[in-house]
């Protein structure tokens, strides 16, 4: 099953390799995480990536309000990496992929501006966009599982 323009399995495989390299082989948590990623659909992986980006942006907003600028910067950097991963996983043979690529590029750039200027309102705006995308992909995943695509 595929949602179309995004091949998230590659992103998941890359993330799984990072998990395998950073956690001991006999660690049950590492085994669980690896198995969990292997059994997820493309749509579920995409939703998880958006959830992670949302979490990082939310944390950055809080940290910026607490004048924890370095930690906030690190959170925004992680969110930008997630957005870049989503962008790189687009299958450009689908018409919507170009629009999604432009949107991801916009979000990535605005997050950079927001953290550079400590603009919490801009961070909140980008959080709203990421959350809307998350909801949209979650709905698409549910429809795909129900066989409506």
Secondary structure, 3 states (H helix, E strand, C coil): CCCCCECHHHHHHHHHHHHHHHCCCCCHHHHHHHHHHHHCCHHHHHHHHHHHHHHHHHHHHHHHHCCCHHHHHHHHHHHHHHHHHHHHCECCCCHHHHHHHHHHHHHHHHHHHHHHHCCHHHHHHHHHHHHHHHHHHHHHHHHHHCCCC
